């Protein structure tokens, strides 16, 4: 029996197919079916399904809840984080973060969405002796952190409603939003204003503000946030730094895209 590769469109070299497929999935930004991805690639049907199967088996993709679509798997998400942590990018990123932390006088963080949590990718600590320890690699919930709620606000309504239907909104403090309707209203407000806050919702005595880092398609790549103990600053005082925070987010996003 003749292999389907012998009849494939040879305009896409074999060794580029997986990379181009991953590129299309990244551009889509949502769980994607083989059929939808192949509208761009134009490969024979058996080939595109074989590529998806290979990427799933190797951990680069994982099936979405609907059983038909695929989203980035753990291995691909780790790869994305590693690319963002390459020495040249990280050096400039640290410079931007350090300057921001110096200007606002508080700890600054970059966090990326993982499958079920936000993960701290980078941070620069405040010089104050009193600080909150959330080191690189820390995982924090979506529903009660500034970075997590910023991410939730970037989801399309269908995906956000799916999240609300299956998520457990655990109580972290007396201020944690645990009612789905209240969280939905909060996320809608974040979409409107373009930034999110954490008013002692994740950790008692900590406040935070976050803004998005956007890619070339204006989609959220990660978040930039500042947090501080309430013994030193109020949430309103942190919000006063929003223009500086948003300017730094623009600089960081341009760093990744160029």
C-alpha positions in Angstrom: 0.0 0.0 0.0 1.3 3.4 -1.0 2.2 5.7 2.0 0.2 8.9 2.0 3.4 10.9 2.1 4.0 10.0 -1.6 0.9 11.9 -2.6 1.3 14.9 -0.2 1.8 18.4 -1.3 5.6 18.7 -1.4 5.6 22.4 -1.0 5.8 21.8 2.8 9.1 19.9 3.6 8.5 17.0 5.9 10.8 18.4 8.6 8.8 21.6 8.7 5.3 20.2 9.1 5.3 19.8 12.9 6.8 23.2 13.4 4.2 24.9 11.0 1.4 23.0 12.8 2.6 24.2 16.2 2.8 27.7 14.7 -0.8 27.6 13.5 -2.0 26.3 16.9 -0.2 29.2 18.6 -1.8 31.7 16.2 -5.3 30.2 16.9 -4.9 30.9 20.6 -7.8 28.5 21.4 -8.2 24.7 21.4 -8.2 23.7 17.7 -9.3 20.6 15.7 -7.1 18.9 13.1 -9.6 20.0 10.4 -9.4 23.7 11.4 -5.6 23.6 11.5 -5.4 21.9 8.1 -7.5 24.7 6.4 -4.2 26.6 6.5 -1.7 23.8 6.0 -3.5 21.9 3.3 -2.0 18.4 4.1 -3.8 15.1 3.3 -6.2 14.2 6.1 -4.3 11.1 7.3 -1.1 13.2 7.6 -2.6 16.0 9.7 -4.2 13.4 12.0 -0.9 11.6 12.3 0.9 14.8 13.2 -1.7 15.6 15.9 -1.4 12.0 17.3 2.4 12.3 17.4 2.3 15.6 19.3 -0.3 14.3 21.7 1.7 11.2 22.5 4.9 13.2 23.1 3.1 15.6 25.4 3.2 18.7 23.2 -0.6 18.7 22.8 -3.5 17.5 24.9 -7.1 17.0 24.1 -9.5 19.6 25.2 -12.6 18.8 27.3 -14.7 18.4 24.1 -12.6 15.4 23.0 -12.1 16.8 19.5 -9.9 19.9 19.9 -6.3 20.1 21.0 -4.6 22.6 23.3 -0.9 23.1 24.2 0.3 20.2 26.5 2.7 20.4 29.4 5.8 19.9 27.3 4.9 22.7 24.8 4.1 25.1 27.7 7.4 24.3 29.3 9.1 25.0 25.9 7.3 28.4 25.7 8.5 29.3 29.1 12.1 28.2 28.3 12.1 30.4 25.2 11.0 33.4 27.2 13.8 32.7 29.7 16.6 32.6 27.2 19.6 34.5 28.4 19.3 37.5 26.1 15.6 38.0 26.6 15.8 37.4 30.4 18.7 39.9 30.7 16.6 42.7 29.1 13.5 41.6 30.9 15.2 41.7 34.2 16.4 45.3 33.4 12.8 46.4 32.7 11.5 44.7 35.8 14.3 46.1 38.0 13.6 49.6 36.8 9.9 49.2 37.4 10.5 47.8 40.9 12.8 50.7 41.7 10.2 53.2 40.4 7.3 51.8 42.3 9.2 50.6 45.3 7.5 47.2 45.4 8.0 43.6 44.1 7.2 43.1 40.4 6.2 39.7 38.9 5.6 38.2 35.5 3.2 35.2 35.5 2.1 32.8 32.7 -1.1 30.8 32.6 -0.7 27.1 33.0 -3.4 24.5 32.7 -5.0 25.2 36.1 -2.9 27.9 37.7 -0.8 31.0 37.0 3.0 30.3 37.3 5.5 32.9 38.3 8.0 33.2 35.4 10.2 36.1 36.8 10.2 38.6 39.6 12.3 41.4 41.1 12.0 41.9 44.9 11.4 45.1 46.7 14.3 46.5 48.7 12.1 46.8 51.8 12.9 44.3 54.6 9.2 43.5 54.8 8.3 41.5 51.7 6.0 38.6 50.6 7.8 35.5 49.4 6.4 34.1 46.2 9.4 32.8 44.3 9.8 32.0 40.6 7.9 28.7 39.9 5.2 29.5 42.5 1.7 28.4 41.3 -1.3 30.5 42.3 -5.0 30.2 41.6 -6.9 32.0 38.9 -9.9 33.1 40.8 -8.3 35.0 43.7 -5.1 36.6 42.3 -4.6 39.7 40.2 -2.7 37.8 37.6 -5.2 35.0 37.5 -8.2 37.2 37.2 -6.4 39.2 34.4 -6.0 35.9 32.5 -9.7 34.9 33.1 -10.7 38.2 31.6 -8.9 37.4 28.4 -10.9 34.2 27.8 -13.8 34.2 25.4 -17.2 34.0 27.1 -17.7 30.4 26.2 -14.4 29.3 27.7 -14.8 31.5 30.8 -18.3 30.0 31.4 -16.9 26.5 31.0 -14.2 27.4 33.6 -16.9 28.7 36.0 -18.9 25.5 35.6 -16.1 23.2 36.6 -13.8 25.3 38.8 -13.6 25.0 42.6 -13.4 28.5 43.9 -11.6 27.7 47.1 -11.6 30.1 50.0 -8.1 31.6 50.7 -9.1 34.5 52.9 -12.3 36.2 54.1 -12.1 38.4 50.9 -11.9 35.5 48.4 -14.6 35.6 45.7 -16.2 32.1 45.9 -19.5 32.9 44.2 -19.5 32.2 40.4 -21.8 35.1 39.7 -19.7 37.5 41.7 -16.6 36.4 40.0 -18.2 36.7 36.6 -19.2 40.3 37.4 -15.6 41.0 38.6 -14.1 39.5 35.4 -16.4 41.5 33.2 -15.3 44.7 35.0 -11.7 43.8 34.5 -12.3 43.4 30.7 -13.7 46.9 30.7 -11.0 48.7 32.6 -8.0 46.7 31.4 -6.4 45.8 34.7 -7.1 43.6 37.7 -6.6 43.7 41.4 -6.2 41.5 44.4 -7.6 43.1 47.6 -6.4 40.5 50.1 -8.2 37.8 48.2 -5.3 35.3 47.9 -3.3 36.2 51.0 -4.4 38.2 54.0 -2.3 41.4 54.3 -1.4 41.4 50.6 -2.7 43.6 47.7 -1.8 43.5 44.1 -2.5 45.0 40.7 -1.9 43.3 37.3 -1.9 44.2 33.6 -1.7 42.0 30.5 1.4 41.5 28.3 -0.1 41.2 24.8 1.2 39.5 21.7 1.0 40.7 18.1 -2.6 39.5 17.8 -3.5 41.5 20.9 -3.9 38.3 23.0 -2.7 37.8 26.5 0.7 36.1 26.7 1.4 36.7 30.4 0.7 39.2 33.1 2.8 41.9 34.8 1.9 42.7 38.4 3.1 44.4 41.5 2.2 43.3 45.0 2.8 44.6 48.5 1.9 44.1 52.1 -1.0 46.2 53.4 1.2 47.3 56.4 3.0 49.5 53.9 0.6 50.5 51.1 -3.1 50.4 50.2 -4.6 49.0 47.1 -5.4 52.6 45.9 -1.7 53.5 46.3 -0.7 50.5 44.1 -3.3 51.5 41.5 -1.7 54.9 41.3 1.3 53.1 39.6 -0.9 51.8 36.8 0.5 54.1 34.1 4.0 53.0 34.9 3.0 49.4 35.1 1.3 49.6 31.7 4.3 51.2 30.1 6.6 48.5 31.4 4.1 45.8 30.0 4.4 47.4 26.6 8.2 47.3 26.7 8.2 43.7 27.8 5.7 42.6 25.1 7.9 44.3 22.4 10.9 42.5 23.8 9.3 39.1 23.1 7.9 40.1 19.6 11.1 41.6 18.2 
